[in-house]
Amino acid sequence: MENKDKNQEKENIQAIQTPGSLIMKRFLKNKLAVVGLFIIAFILVFCLIGPFFSPYGEYELFYIDPSTGQEVSMQDATNSNQTAGLELNLKAPISSKHWLGTDADGRDVFTRLMYGGRISLMFGFCVVILELILGVTLGGIAGYYGKWIDMLIMRIVDIFYCIPFLPLMLMISGVMATMKVPPQNKIYVLMIIMGVLKWASVARLVRGQVLSIREMEYMQAAKSCGLKTSRIILKHLIPNVTSIIIVMATMDLGSVILTESALSFLGVGLSFPYASWGNMVNAVTDSVIMQNYINIWLPPGIAILFLVMAFNFVGDGLRDAFDPKMKR
């Protein structure tokens, strides 16, 4: 009898599931979200680890020796002092040496696709982290304290909503070109500016969540018990806003990467010779390349499509997992 009671008790303990396990279980039931997660994992491995196994460099040029008809890299030609008379291997077709051919500057497209993904992913994560830090902090302060603090922060939010994003980015790009900002530093300036401009929507959403949570009974009880404001915020407020922050960050990642690609396509983002998926797609502005060399611009376009789609799938899955009422 005692053994039966012990077994029953063990079964009851096993049957009890934590909130985290319930969220994970609901998330894994969403097949599109799981597919999105696998796509993101594959792209991360491809972009972060792939370059270590690539035999070519990001900026490595490839030449054709007219006398032999064989391809030589810039490094090999420089080491052997045989750079004279060599012709760039421009827009080479797909081959065993170049899985996606070479671009209009004689660089391996497959290798640049890896390095370009690094830039696009870094841009997305840095902008989202910056906008979350600003948005969650200011939105949380506005929602928790209310009164004139809330009014002041919300008026600042309204001002940021009125700023035209694309014209401002074009102006900033022109200023950086005039100031001769190095191309490798340009992307960091754009990350900071974009993160500062995008925090307003995060702040407004977090403020609304905090306003609703602030009036709940357990928050009133915590205040009545004399808990410090910092403890109330850390122990009661932030954990209840975490779910919406995670979902928001996941959805924004795809949007930011798409925006960076659009800016690079317009020439506002990362400059040549550095690679990002956006400026790789920019090759499509040449009608000859667009019609005859789709191996140059189509792979980065497909990569952007799959990555943004994957982040949206994961964001939808997390939203449904954190809030089962939103399950369609």
C-alpha positions in Angstrom: 0.0 0.0 0.0 2.8 2.4 0.9 4.6 1.5 -2.4 1.4 2.4 -4.3 1.2 5.7 -2.5 4.8 6.5 -3.2 4.4 5.6 -6.9 1.3 7.8 -7.1 3.1 10.6 -5.5 6.0 10.3 -8.0 3.5 10.3 -10.9 1.8 13.5 -9.5 5.2 15.2 -9.1 6.1 14.2 -12.7 2.7 15.5 -13.9 3.4 18.9 -12.5 4.9 21.1 -15.2 6.6 24.4 -14.7 5.5 27.5 -16.7 8.7 27.3 -18.7 8.0 23.7 -19.8 4.4 24.5 -20.7 5.6 27.4 -22.9 8.3 25.1 -24.6 5.7 22.4 -25.1 3.3 24.8 -26.8 6.1 26.3 -28.9 7.3 22.9 -30.1 3.7 22.1 -31.2 3.9 25.0 -33.7 5.5 23.4 -36.7 6.2 26.6 -38.5 8.0 28.0 -35.5 10.2 24.9 -35.2 11.0 25.2 -38.9 11.9 28.8 -38.4 14.2 27.9 -35.5 16.0 25.4 -37.7 16.4 27.9 -40.5 17.9 30.5 -38.0 20.2 27.9 -36.6 21.4 26.9 -40.0 22.0 30.5 -41.1 23.9 31.2 -37.8 26.2 28.2 -38.4 26.6 29.1 -42.1 27.6 32.7 -41.4 29.5 32.4 -38.1 31.4 29.1 -38.6 31.4 28.8 -42.4 34.1 31.4 -43.1 36.6 29.4 -41.1 36.3 26.6 -43.6 36.3 28.7 -46.7 39.5 28.6 -48.7 39.0 32.2 -49.9 38.9 35.6 -48.1 36.1 38.1 -48.1 38.1 40.6 -50.3 40.2 38.1 -52.2 40.3 38.8 -56.0 40.6 36.2 -58.7 42.5 36.6 -61.9 42.9 34.7 -65.2 46.4 34.2 -66.6 46.0 34.7 -70.4 49.0 32.6 -71.2 47.7 29.5 -69.4 44.0 30.2 -69.0 44.2 29.2 -65.4 42.8 31.1 -62.4 45.1 32.5 -59.8 44.2 34.4 -56.6 45.5 37.9 -55.8 47.5 36.5 -53.0 49.2 33.8 -55.2 49.9 36.4 -57.9 51.4 38.8 -55.4 53.6 36.2 -53.8 55.0 35.1 -57.2 55.3 38.7 -58.5 53.2 37.8 -61.6 50.5 40.5 -61.4 51.3 42.0 -64.8 49.1 40.9 -67.7 46.5 39.2 -65.5 42.8 39.9 -66.0 40.2 39.8 -63.3 37.9 36.8 -63.4 34.7 38.9 -63.5 31.3 37.3 -63.3 32.7 33.8 -63.5 30.0 31.0 -63.8 29.2 28.5 -61.1 32.0 25.8 -60.9 33.6 23.4 -58.4 36.0 26.2 -57.4 33.3 28.9 -57.0 30.0 27.3 -55.9 28.1 30.5 -56.7 30.6 32.0 -59.2 32.3 35.4 -58.8 30.8 38.8 -58.7 31.5 41.9 -61.0 34.7 42.6 -59.0 36.1 39.1 -59.2 35.3 38.0 -55.7 33.8 34.6 -54.6 30.1 35.1 -54.1 29.7 32.1 -51.8 32.4 33.4 -49.4 31.0 36.9 -49.4 27.5 35.5 -48.7 28.9 34.1 -45.4 30.6 37.4 -44.4 27.6 39.4 -45.5 25.3 37.4 -43.3 27.6 38.1 -40.3 27.1 41.9 -40.9 23.3 41.6 -41.4 22.9 39.5 -38.3 25.2 41.7 -36.2 23.3 44.8 -37.4 19.9 43.2 -36.5 20.9 42.0 -33.0 22.7 45.2 -32.0 19.8 47.5 -33.1 17.3 45.3 -31.3 19.3 45.2 -28.1 19.7 49.0 -28.2 16.1 49.7 -28.9 15.0 47.3 -26.1 17.3 48.9 -23.6 16.0 52.4 -24.3 12.4 51.4 -24.9 11.9 49.0 -22.0 13.7 51.4 -19.5 11.7 54.5 -20.6 8.5 52.7 -21.2 8.7 51.0 -17.8 9.4 54.3 -16.0 6.5 56.0 -17.7 4.1 53.2 -16.9 5.1 52.7 -13.3 5.5 56.2 -12.1 2.8 57.9 -14.3 1.8 61.5 -13.8 4.2 64.2 -15.3 6.9 61.6 -15.9 4.6 59.6 -18.1 3.4 62.7 -19.9 7.0 63.9 -20.6 8.2 60.5 -21.9 5.1 60.0 -24.1 5.6 63.4 -25.7 9.2 62.5 -26.5 7.8 59.3 -28.0 5.5 61.3 -30.2 8.4 63.4 -31.4 10.4 60.3 -32.4 7.3 59.0 -34.2 7.2 62.1 -36.3 10.8 61.8 -37.5 10.9 60.6 -41.2 13.2 57.6 -41.1 14.4 57.2 -44.7 15.1 60.9 -45.5 17.0 61.2 -42.2 19.1 58.1 -43.0 19.9 59.5 -46.5 20.9 62.8 -44.9 23.1 61.1 -42.4 24.7 59.0 -45.1 25.5 62.2 -47.0 27.1 63.8 -43.9 29.2 60.7 -43.3 30.4 60.7 -46.9 31.3 64.4 -46.6 33.2 63.7 -43.3 34.9 60.7 -45.0 33.8 58.3 -42.3 35.6 54.9 -43.0 33.3 52.3 -44.5 34.0 49.8 -41.7 32.8 52.4 -39.1 29.8 53.5 -41.1 27.8 50.5 -40.1 28.2 51.1 -36.4 27.0 54.7 -36.8 23.9 53.4 -38.6 23.3 50.8 -35.9 23.3 53.5 -33.1 21.1 55.9 -35.1 18.6 53.2 -36.0 18.4 51.8 -32.5 17.8 55.3 -31.1 15.1 56.0 -33.7 13.2 52.7 -33.2 12.8 52.7 -29.4 9.6 54.7 -29.4 7.3 51.8 -30.4 8.9 49.6 -27.8 8.4 52.2 -25.1 4.8 52.6 -26.0 4.0 48.9 -25.9 5.9 48.3 -22.6 4.2 51.3 -21.0 0.8 49.9 -21.8 1.7 46.5 -20.3 3.2 48.1 -17.2 0.1 50.3 -16.7 -2.2 47.2 -16.7 0.1 45.2 -14.4 0.6 48.1 -12.0 -3.1 48.0 -11.0 -3.3 44.3 -10.3 -3.9 43.1 -6.8 -0.5 41.4 -6.2 1.3 44.7 -7.1 -0.9 46.6 -4.7 -0.2 44.0 -2.0 3.6 44.3 -2.7 3.4 48.0 -2.2 1.3 47.6 1.0 3.9 45.3 2.4 6.5 48.1 2.2 8.7 46.5 -0.5 11.3 48.7 -2.1 10.4 50.1 -5.5 13.5 48.4 -7.0 12.5 45.0 -5.6 8.9 45.4 -6.9 10.2 46.2 -10.4 12.8 43.4 -10.4 10.7 40.7 -8.8 7.2 41.4 -9.9 7.1 43.8 -12.8 9.9 42.7 -15.2 9.1 38.9 -15.1 5.5 39.7 -16.2 6.7 41.9 -19.1 9.4 39.5 -20.2 7.2 37.5 -22.5 6.1 40.5 -24.6 9.7 41.7 -24.7 10.9 38.4 -26.1 8.2 38.3 -28.7 8.8 41.9 -29.7 12.5 41.3 -30.0 12.0 38.3 -32.2 9.6 40.1 -34.5 11.8 43.2 -34.7 14.9 41.2 -35.7 13.4 40.3 -39.1 12.2 43.8 -39.6 15.6 45.4 -38.8 17.5 43.0 -41.0 15.1 43.8 -43.9 15.6 47.5 -43.2 19.4 47.2 -43.3 19.2 45.3 -46.5 17.0 48.1 -48.0 19.4 50.8 -46.8 22.4 48.9 -48.2 20.5 48.4 -51.5 20.0 52.2 -51.6 23.7 52.8 -50.9 23.1 54.1 -47.4 24.3 51.0 -45.6 27.7 49.2 -45.6 30.0 50.5 -48.4 32.2 48.6 -50.8 34.3 46.5 -50.5 32.7 45.2 -47.3 29.8 42.8 -47.9 26.3 42.7 -46.5 23.3 40.9 -48.0 21.8 44.3 -48.9 24.7 45.6 -50.9 25.2 42.2 -52.6 21.6 42.4 -53.9 22.5 46.0 -55.1 24.1 44.3 -58.1 20.7 43.9 -59.5 20.7 47.6 -60.5 22.9 46.6 -63.5 20.5 45.3 -66.1 23.1 42.9 -67.6 23.8 41.3 -64.2 20.1 41.1 -63.5 19.3 39.2 -66.7 22.4 37.1 -67.2 24.1 36.6 -63.8 21.4 35.7 -61.3 24.0 33.7 -59.3 25.4 37.1 -58.1 22.2 38.7 -56.6 19.7 35.9 -56.1 21.5 33.9 -53.3 21.6 36.9 -50.9 18.0 37.8 -51.8 16.9 34.2 -50.9 18.9 34.4 -47.7 17.2 37.6 -46.6 13.8 36.1 -47.5 14.4 32.9 -45.5 15.9 34.7 -42.5 13.1 37.3 -42.1 10.5 34.6 -42.7 12.1 32.4 -40.0 12.2 35.2 -37.4 8.5 35.9 -38.1 7.6 32.2 -37.7 9.5 32.1 -34.4 7.9 35.3 -33.2 4.4 34.0 -34.0 5.2 30.8 -32.2 6.5 32.5 -29.1 3.5 34.8 -29.0 1.1 31.8 -29.1 3.2 29.9 -26.6 3.3 32.7 -24.0 -0.4 33.5 -24.5 -2.5 30.4 -25.3 -5.6 32.6 -25.8 -4.0 33.9 -29.0 -3.8 30.4 -30.5 -5.5 30.5 -33.9 
